[in-house]
Amino acid sequence: THDQTEAMTLGTRIVVMKDGVVQQVDTPQNLYNAPGNLFVAGFIGSPQMNFLDAKVKVNGNDVTLTVGKYNMKLPASKAKAVIDGGYDGKTVVMGIRPEDVYDSEMFIETAKCVFSSTIKVYELLGAEVFLYFDLGEFPMTARVDPRSNARPGDTVRFAFDVEKIHVFDKETEQVITN
């Protein structure tokens, strides 16, 4: 309703609960940008955040997340939390929102993480397009500009905004870094 929308824009605090247990109490912006766990991350945002299992490799101060045959180097700010948490060699859950997955050449040219995949479903929603594809064994959604030429069956290059990667502990489901 109109009242709920107004409350969201006023920056009020929202309580996210699961099975009667408070998961996080925060502003809508913080719930979106800095979810405390996998449940909150999947609960806020539409379409839902993409979740992929990723293997961690620490090399000095560098952290690489590997999904299938693709390697993603984490920015230094995120790498520190992963190193400090002792995640070298472990599998974590990597989260990336559909709006942080790009198919535009402009973004891909400067991106640090580029991969290719075949489009399974193209969904036009007026002002935006959702592209559905797989990365390794994981289903993914990208929210892209409606001018995108990608159609089902096409192999398309995508890029992640590595600054927007979220990393969660696979066992506890708690956030490691946003």
Disulfide bonds with the S-S distance in Angstrom:
none
